[in-house]
Amino acid sequence: MTTLTTRSTAAPGRYPIRRVLLYAVLILASILFLIPVYMVLVTSFKSIDQVSIDTMWQLPRSFTLDSFSRAIERLAPSFVNSLLLVFPATALSAILGSMNGYVLSKWHFRGANIIFPLMLFGMFIPYQAILIPLVQFLQGLKLSGTLWGLILVHVVYGLPITTLIFRNYYAEVPTEMLEAGGIDGAGFFGLYWYILLPISLPGFVVVVIWQFTQIWNEFLFGVTITNTGSQPITVALQNLAGSQIVEWNVQMAGAFLTALPTLLVYILLGRYFIRGLLAGSIKG
């Protein structure tokens, strides 16, 4: 009893120290993570004559929004292209991934255990390895250099991860629910529409956030497949560097504006992203 009492009285004294150390580590990690953000913002609010390696850590002597206005002017067409790209590509890959997950988790057919690993294999193929045949394929479809071709590429490349997420999500849905729907007369699409789709919101949140971020930030396909009139914003941001003199304040302002949509998505929906990853265990 004496030993137990000593441990119980000594244990609480250690937890504040651990908590202080934990918060210290988290604060340090946050500072290290925010240093690039600080550099981007500080440089964005400087005029070109204030941009220097010697004074890069210092606050602007006079704040100006000229770099933002110039960045917006040069990035606006590509910003619209990215919006026209990300919304249909995200929606199509989410819907098709949901249907694939439904089929692969609840409908057993010959070859299902082969098809699913082959789909997942697509996630591990480097983009660089398929660029030449991909461009040739899009040229054959008359989609090379167009935004529709880029949408098709992102939908196809997004199917493995969206299928994986929805398959794991639907695997936790009791099969008895679908059997009951089948007894009531629901068919293949009826079971999906009336039973699975209404409870799929957490899965769709995860897929939409993931796909939106990946498609918006992607550069290689954008610079390879599209032409000048259909380039996404990541390609336009690279072109801000110029060829002679790099206007770092304009480029930093453009980088912040380019990252702003995905930043807002994670700020507004980040908590739902974690909930969606942990969701899917429906106990009957």
RAFENNOR-V430643 format. One record per residue. N is the residue number from 1. RES is the residue in one letter. PHI is phi in radians with two decimals (NA if undefined). PSI is psi as a letter, one per 30 degrees, with the letter a starting at -180 (NA if undefined). Layout:
n=N res=RES phi=PHI psi=PSI
n=N res=RES phi=PHI psi=PSI
This chain:
n=1 res=M phi=NA psi=e
n=2 res=T phi=-1.09 psi=e
n=3 res=T phi=-1.10 psi=e
n=4 res=L phi=-1.12 psi=e
n=5 res=T phi=-1.14 psi=e
n=6 res=T phi=-1.09 psi=e
n=7 res=R phi=-1.18 psi=e
n=8 res=S phi=-1.19 psi=e
n=9 res=T phi=-1.43 psi=f
n=10 res=A phi=-1.46 psi=f
n=11 res=A phi=-1.09 psi=e
n=12 res=P phi=-1.05 psi=f
n=13 res=G phi=-1.17 psi=f
n=14 res=R phi=-1.47 psi=f
n=15 res=Y phi=-1.17 psi=e
n=16 res=P phi=-1.04 psi=e
n=17 res=I phi=-1.13 psi=e
n=18 res=R phi=-1.09 psi=e
n=19 res=R phi=-1.18 psi=e
n=20 res=V phi=-1.08 psi=e
n=21 res=L phi=-1.12 psi=e
n=22 res=L phi=-1.09 psi=e
n=23 res=Y phi=-1.16 psi=e
n=24 res=A phi=-1.11 psi=e
n=25 res=V phi=-1.13 psi=e
n=26 res=L phi=-1.14 psi=e
n=27 res=I phi=-1.13 psi=e
n=28 res=L phi=-1.08 psi=e
n=29 res=A phi=-1.11 psi=e
n=30 res=S phi=-1.13 psi=e
n=31 res=I phi=-1.10 psi=e
n=32 res=L phi=-1.10 psi=e
n=33 res=F phi=-1.24 psi=e
n=34 res=L phi=-1.53 psi=f
n=35 res=I phi=-1.01 psi=e
n=36 res=P phi=-1.07 psi=e
n=37 res=V phi=-1.11 psi=e
n=38 res=Y phi=-1.05 psi=e
n=39 res=M phi=-1.10 psi=e
n=40 res=V phi=-1.10 psi=e
n=41 res=L phi=-1.17 psi=e
n=42 res=V phi=-1.07 psi=e
n=43 res=T phi=-1.18 psi=e
n=44 res=S phi=-1.12 psi=e
n=45 res=F phi=-1.56 psi=g
n=46 res=K phi=-1.72 psi=l
n=47 res=S phi=-1.41 psi=l
n=48 res=I phi=-1.11 psi=e
n=49 res=D phi=-1.29 psi=f
n=50 res=Q phi=-1.63 psi=f
n=51 res=V phi=-1.43 psi=j
n=52 res=S phi=-2.73 psi=l
n=53 res=I phi=-1.12 psi=e
n=54 res=D phi=-1.18 psi=f
n=55 res=T phi=-2.04 psi=g
n=56 res=M phi=-1.18 psi=f
n=57 res=W phi=-1.51 psi=f
n=58 res=Q phi=-1.44 psi=l
n=59 res=L phi=-1.21 psi=l
n=60 res=P phi=-1.07 psi=k
n=61 res=R phi=-1.18 psi=e
n=62 res=S phi=-2.53 psi=k
n=63 res=F phi=-1.32 psi=k
n=64 res=T phi=-2.46 psi=k
n=65 res=L phi=-1.83 psi=g
n=66 res=D phi=-1.09 psi=e
n=67 res=S phi=-1.14 psi=e
n=68 res=F phi=-1.20 psi=e
n=69 res=S phi=-1.12 psi=e
n=70 res=R phi=-1.20 psi=e
n=71 res=A phi=-1.15 psi=e
n=72 res=I phi=-1.09 psi=e
n=73 res=E phi=-1.06 psi=e
n=74 res=R phi=-1.50 psi=f
n=75 res=L phi=-1.71 psi=f
n=76 res=A phi=-0.97 psi=e
n=77 res=P phi=-1.05 psi=e
n=78 res=S phi=-1.26 psi=f
n=79 res=F phi=-1.08 psi=e
n=80 res=V phi=-1.12 psi=e
n=81 res=N phi=-1.04 psi=e
n=82 res=S phi=-1.14 psi=e
n=83 res=L phi=-1.13 psi=e
n=84 res=L phi=-1.16 psi=f
n=85 res=L phi=-1.49 psi=e
n=86 res=V phi=-1.27 psi=e
n=87 res=F phi=-1.22 psi=e
n=88 res=P phi=-1.17 psi=e
n=89 res=A phi=-1.14 psi=e
n=90 res=T phi=-1.16 psi=e
n=91 res=A phi=-1.12 psi=e
n=92 res=L phi=-1.16 psi=e
n=93 res=S phi=-1.17 psi=e
n=94 res=A phi=-1.21 psi=e
n=95 res=I phi=-1.15 psi=e
n=96 res=L phi=-1.15 psi=e
n=97 res=G phi=-1.12 psi=e
n=98 res=S phi=-1.13 psi=e
n=99 res=M phi=-1.12 psi=e
n=100 res=N phi=-1.10 psi=e
n=101 res=G phi=-1.09 psi=e
n=102 res=Y phi=-1.09 psi=e
n=103 res=V phi=-1.16 psi=e
n=104 res=L phi=-1.32 psi=f
n=105 res=S phi=-1.76 psi=f
n=106 res=K phi=-2.11 psi=f
n=107 res=W phi=-2.09 psi=j
n=108 res=H phi=-1.64 psi=k
n=109 res=F phi=-2.53 psi=l
n=110 res=R phi=-1.15 psi=k
n=111 res=G phi=1.64 psi=f
n=112 res=A phi=-1.09 psi=e
n=113 res=N phi=-1.27 psi=f
n=114 res=I phi=-1.71 psi=e
n=115 res=I phi=-1.11 psi=e
n=116 res=F phi=-1.12 psi=e
n=117 res=P phi=-1.06 psi=e
n=118 res=L phi=-1.14 psi=e
n=119 res=M phi=-1.15 psi=e
n=120 res=L phi=-1.14 psi=e
n=121 res=F phi=-1.03 psi=f
n=122 res=G phi=-1.10 psi=f
n=123 res=M phi=-1.21 psi=f
n=124 res=F phi=-1.77 psi=g
n=125 res=I phi=-1.47 psi=j
n=126 res=P phi=-1.08 psi=k
n=127 res=Y phi=-1.00 psi=e
n=128 res=Q phi=-1.11 psi=f
n=129 res=A phi=-1.28 psi=f
n=130 res=I phi=-2.07 psi=g
n=131 res=L phi=-1.09 psi=e
n=132 res=I phi=-1.13 psi=e
n=133 res=P phi=-1.12 psi=f
n=134 res=L phi=-1.14 psi=e
n=135 res=V phi=-1.11 psi=e
n=136 res=Q phi=-1.10 psi=e
n=137 res=F phi=-1.12 psi=e
n=138 res=L phi=-1.17 psi=e
n=139 res=Q phi=-1.10 psi=e
n=140 res=G phi=-1.11 psi=e
n=141 res=L phi=-1.55 psi=g
n=142 res=K phi=1.07 psi=h
n=143 res=L phi=-1.98 psi=f
n=144 res=S phi=-1.19 psi=k
n=145 res=G phi=1.48 psi=g
n=146 res=T phi=-2.01 psi=l
n=147 res=L phi=-1.24 psi=e
n=148 res=W phi=-1.14 psi=e
n=149 res=G phi=-1.11 psi=e
n=150 res=L phi=-1.18 psi=e
n=151 res=I phi=-1.08 psi=e
n=152 res=L phi=-1.04 psi=e
n=153 res=V phi=-1.09 psi=e
n=154 res=H phi=-1.22 psi=e
n=155 res=V phi=-1.16 psi=e
n=156 res=V phi=-1.14 psi=e
n=157 res=Y phi=-1.26 psi=f
n=158 res=G phi=-1.53 psi=f
n=159 res=L phi=-1.05 psi=e
n=160 res=P phi=-1.00 psi=e
n=161 res=I phi=-1.26 psi=e
n=162 res=T phi=-1.19 psi=e
n=163 res=T phi=-1.12 psi=e
n=164 res=L phi=-1.07 psi=e
n=165 res=I phi=-1.10 psi=e
n=166 res=F phi=-1.27 psi=e
n=167 res=R phi=-1.10 psi=e
n=168 res=N phi=-1.15 psi=e
n=169 res=Y phi=-1.21 psi=e
n=170 res=Y phi=-1.28 psi=f
n=171 res=A phi=-1.10 psi=f
n=172 res=E phi=-1.49 psi=f
n=173 res=V phi=-1.33 psi=k
n=174 res=P phi=-1.02 psi=k
n=175 res=T phi=-1.11 psi=f
n=176 res=E phi=-1.05 psi=e
n=177 res=M phi=-1.12 psi=e
n=178 res=L phi=-1.24 psi=e
n=179 res=E phi=-1.11 psi=e
n=180 res=A phi=-1.15 psi=e
n=181 res=G phi=-1.15 psi=e
n=182 res=G phi=-1.14 psi=e
n=183 res=I phi=-1.12 psi=e
n=184 res=D phi=-1.34 psi=f
n=185 res=G phi=1.83 psi=g
n=186 res=A phi=-1.32 psi=k
n=187 res=G phi=-1.67 psi=a
n=188 res=F phi=-1.01 psi=e
n=189 res=F phi=-1.31 psi=f
n=190 res=G phi=-1.14 psi=e
n=191 res=L phi=-1.09 psi=e
n=192 res=Y phi=-1.22 psi=e
n=193 res=W phi=-1.25 psi=e
n=194 res=Y phi=-1.69 psi=f
n=195 res=I phi=-1.97 psi=e
n=196 res=L phi=-1.39 psi=e
n=197 res=L phi=-1.05 psi=e
n=198 res=P phi=-1.10 psi=f
n=199 res=I phi=-1.85 psi=g
n=200 res=S phi=-1.68 psi=g
n=201 res=L phi=-1.00 psi=e
n=202 res=P phi=-1.03 psi=e
n=203 res=G phi=-1.15 psi=e
n=204 res=F phi=-1.16 psi=e
n=205 res=V phi=-1.08 psi=e
n=206 res=V phi=-1.08 psi=e
n=207 res=V phi=-1.15 psi=e
n=208 res=V phi=-1.12 psi=e
n=209 res=I phi=-1.10 psi=e
n=210 res=W phi=-1.09 psi=e
n=211 res=Q phi=-1.18 psi=e
n=212 res=F phi=-1.01 psi=e
n=213 res=T phi=-1.15 psi=e
n=214 res=Q phi=-1.13 psi=e
n=215 res=I phi=-1.22 psi=e
n=216 res=W phi=-1.13 psi=e
n=217 res=N phi=-1.54 psi=f
n=218 res=E phi=-1.21 psi=k
n=219 res=F phi=-2.11 psi=e
n=220 res=L phi=-1.08 psi=e
n=221 res=F phi=-1.12 psi=e
n=222 res=G phi=-1.11 psi=e
n=223 res=V phi=-1.40 psi=f
n=224 res=T phi=-1.60 psi=e
n=225 res=I phi=-1.55 psi=e
n=226 res=T phi=-1.54 psi=l
n=227 res=N phi=-1.86 psi=a
n=228 res=T phi=-1.05 psi=e
n=229 res=G phi=-1.38 psi=f
n=230 res=S phi=-2.13 psi=g
n=231 res=Q phi=-1.25 psi=k
n=232 res=P phi=-1.30 psi=l
n=233 res=I phi=-1.22 psi=f
n=234 res=T phi=-1.14 psi=e
n=235 res=V phi=-1.23 psi=e
n=236 res=A phi=-1.11 psi=e
n=237 res=L phi=-1.11 psi=e
n=238 res=Q phi=-1.08 psi=e
n=239 res=N phi=-1.26 psi=f
n=240 res=L phi=-1.14 psi=f
n=241 res=A phi=-1.10 psi=f
n=242 res=G phi=1.30 psi=a
n=243 res=S phi=-2.06 psi=f
n=244 res=Q phi=-1.88 psi=d
n=245 res=I phi=-2.03 psi=k
n=246 res=V phi=-1.57 psi=j
n=247 res=E phi=-1.51 psi=j
n=248 res=W phi=-1.11 psi=e
n=249 res=N phi=-1.17 psi=e
n=250 res=V phi=-1.20 psi=e
n=251 res=Q phi=-1.17 psi=e
n=252 res=M phi=-1.20 psi=e
n=253 res=A phi=-1.11 psi=e
n=254 res=G phi=-1.14 psi=e
n=255 res=A phi=-1.11 psi=e
n=256 res=F phi=-1.15 psi=e
n=257 res=L phi=-1.13 psi=e
n=258 res=T phi=-1.19 psi=e
n=259 res=A phi=-1.42 psi=f
n=260 res=L phi=-1.07 psi=e
n=261 res=P phi=-1.04 psi=e
n=262 res=T phi=-1.19 psi=e
n=263 res=L phi=-1.10 psi=e
n=264 res=L phi=-1.14 psi=e
n=265 res=V phi=-1.06 psi=e
n=266 res=Y phi=-1.27 psi=e
n=267 res=I phi=-1.18 psi=e
n=268 res=L phi=-1.42 psi=e
n=269 res=L phi=-2.10 psi=g
n=270 res=G phi=-1.04 psi=e
n=271 res=R phi=-1.15 psi=e
n=272 res=Y phi=-1.26 psi=f
n=273 res=F phi=-1.12 psi=e
n=274 res=I phi=-1.15 psi=e
n=275 res=R phi=-1.09 psi=e
n=276 res=G phi=-1.15 psi=e
n=277 res=L phi=-1.14 psi=e
n=278 res=L phi=-1.57 psi=f
n=279 res=A phi=-1.41 psi=l
n=280 res=G phi=1.97 psi=f
n=281 res=S phi=-1.70 psi=j
n=282 res=I phi=-1.83 psi=j
n=283 res=K phi=-1.70 psi=k
n=284 res=G phi=-1.52 psi=NA
